Amino acid sequence: MTSWQLVRVFAGLFILLSLLLGAPASPWFHNQWWLAFTAFVGLNMLQSGVTKWCLLERIMHRLGARRGD
């Protein structure tokens, strides 16, 4: 997988996990503040789309993932 694909996988997993833990209707509900993490991931995705720079993508590349186009 390329670094940008890994970033999207991580973002999707983090969003789903935080929704499972933050949505009151979820059987794994813990606390509604987990929804703030969902917003944080969404804001980071927005920022990376506008600036074309993502820290997690850079980290993935340094850990050995090949760059995506």
C-alpha positions in Angstrom: 0.0 0.0 0.0 1.1 3.5 -0.6 1.4 6.1 2.1 -1.8 8.0 1.0 -3.7 4.7 1.0 -2.6 4.0 4.6 -3.6 7.4 5.7 -7.1 6.9 4.4 -7.3 3.5 6.0 -6.2 4.9 9.4 -8.7 7.8 9.0 -11.5 5.5 8.3 -10.7 3.2 11.2 -10.3 6.1 13.6 -13.6 7.6 12.5 -15.5 4.3 12.9 -13.9 3.6 16.3 -14.7 7.0 17.7 -18.3 6.7 16.4 -18.6 3.3 18.1 -17.3 4.7 21.3 -19.1 8.1 21.1 -22.5 7.5 19.7 -25.1 6.9 22.4 -27.0 4.3 20.3 -23.8 2.2 19.9 -23.5 -1.0 22.0 -19.9 0.0 22.7 -20.8 3.5 23.9 -18.3 4.9 26.4 -18.5 8.7 26.3 -19.8 11.4 23.9 -16.5 13.2 24.0 -15.2 10.5 21.5 -17.1 12.4 18.9 -14.6 15.2 19.3 -12.0 12.8 18.0 -14.2 12.2 15.0 -14.2 16.0 14.4 -10.5 16.1 14.8 -9.9 13.5 12.2 -12.3 15.2 9.8 -10.6 18.6 10.3 -7.2 17.0 9.6 -8.6 15.4 6.4 -9.9 18.8 5.3 -6.6 20.5 6.1 -4.6 17.9 4.1 -7.0 18.3 1.2 -6.5 22.1 1.1 -2.8 22.2 1.9 -1.7 18.9 0.2 0.4 18.1 3.3 -0.3 15.4 5.9 1.9 14.5 8.8 0.6 10.9 9.0 1.5 10.4 5.3 5.0 11.7 6.0 5.4 9.4 8.9 4.1 6.4 6.9 6.7 7.2 4.2 9.5 7.3 6.7 8.4 4.0 8.1 8.8 2.4 4.7 5.6 2.9 2.8 6.1 4.0 -0.8 4.8 7.4 -1.9 1.6 7.5 -3.7 0.9 9.8 -6.7 
